[in-house]
Amino acid sequence: MITRSLRIALLTLLLLAGLFLAMHLAGQRAERQALRDESDHAREQLSLYSGNLRALIDRFRALPAVLALDPEIRSLLRSAVDNQQQHLLNLKLERMNRAAGSTTLELLDRTGLAVAASNWRLPTSYVGHNYGFRPYFSETRAKGSGRFYGVGVVSGIPGYFLASAVQGDAGEFLGAMVVKLEFPELEQEWAQRSDLILVSDARGVVFIANQPGWRYRELQPISAEHRAEMAATRQYDKQPLAPLIHRTLTTLGDGSRLARVDGPGGTADYLWESLPLPSEGWTLHLLRTPQGAASSARAASLAAGGAWLALFFLGLFLHQRWRLARIRQRSREELERLVEQRTADLRAAQDGLIQAAKLAALGQMSAALAHEINQPLTALQMHLASLRLMLDNGQLEQARKALGRHDELLRRMAALTGHLKTYARKTPGGLRECVELGGVVDKSLQLLAPNLRDARVRISQALSVPAWVSGDAIRLEQVLVNLLRNALDALADQPDPQLWINLRREGDAWHLDVADNGGGIAEADLPQVFDPFFTTKPAGAGLGIGLAVSYAIVHELGGTLKAANRGAGAVFSLCLPVDKTREETP
Ligand code: ADP
């Protein structure tokens, strides 16, 4: 079981770890992408610079070979050159140099001695110096042409030497024609760039740089053998070489990296692009301070952090909602289960109650029936005994009279069973016909006419006829007779007994009120008067099923029967729906 505080701690840890990871990864990715974009850009620039340099060299590449074919030069080099010839050659080279636009032109004899040079007028003139130790000379002697970048031994100015052999008619080596190129314009132009531009030779020594302090730096360690060779050829002559310490931070691609460089201005990170120049064996470098990488990395990591937070809280929110919904669902199910269980319990209890009520009703009925039937039976028994005595004594006339009383007792028992039969015949959908309620009232009053007359009851009628209802005329009469008989019972001791019968229509129903001034029903009895076997009459006078049967009949016909007290007596209201079929076809 995970406790609440542990869960919160875990969530916080997840939040922080995710935040850190998202920011870090996004930052790194964005930085790399920005560096890559910058690197692409720098690379384009670098190839532009390399093009410039190559174009410059290419302009002079063929020059020494062309000059070496000059017949005058060739013939003069066949033998030793005297002063006059030298002067002529100096002038010629000076002219050619001016025309070609090269830095210096010089002519070496077969030993490497400079017999003539375009700069013969200057104090730094090459004339008279031997350059046999320079590699371009030995290369030219061996292969016909040579090239070399080095610092001028006399001038101290670095330059690119391109040489071509001067050959005799038989192809023998007579000497070398040499062009020296310096790149002041190029370096000047490059110096205006904000990027650092370097050119290194095959051994990794920087010999061209557009910013001070970067020239004559070794990009990689130089072996002792190479160092000795460089001393022998006096390539960088008196220039001291110092290593340039640099370390790759990230490799971005072929010839492209992020490097930390301990340069002349201090340590700094550079985007370092390198492009080889295969024709000369050099390498061009472009070093640029990365500009947008850091800021785009920051922006990306902030965005990623924000996105992670949003996602995290959204996830948390959705999880919480899901949990709430689950809890709600569970409690709903629990509630439904409880309701079902309670309903089942209630139904069981109800069934039990009904059963108990049925048994109670059965008991009540049995008791009442036993009482009702016992009385006439006992009376009959006694009467039969006295009848036998009378017959024994030959009192025939008296016996006949006594038999009349037997009739009455039997009629009473028959009436009782008749009542019960009605109650039992509670079949739904009995006889249904169009019945006129006014007629039912008349018939019932006729049936009870002798009793009403004997009791001297005043009857007031207000009947709005015809009042058509759907039902069974005989049973409706039974209901009305019941109501009238009860009223008569209630009026038994009244000095001025009165009955009111009122029939009226209210909406879609007929209302028939039977009221008396017989004292009414006790308030406490009102709710029970329709219960079977409820009676307030002395034993033998009432069975208590008249109203219950009436109630059942009226309900079966879709109506209602209600009891209330009004004035000095009770009022029973019978209400039945109007029979529409009869109304529509009068
Ligand atoms: P019974 O007439 O056999 O008692 P009923 O079901 O017809 O059975 O009536 C039940 C009881 O309702 C009567 O005992 C009486 O207390 C009461 N009751 C019925 N009609 C009237 C009435 N018009 N006035 C007063 N009480 C009445």
Residues whose N, C-alpha, C, O or C-beta is under 5 A from the ligand:
A	BS01	ADP	N486 A487 A490 G518 G520 I521 V529 F534 T535 T536 K537 G542 L543 G544 I545 G546 L547 A548 A570
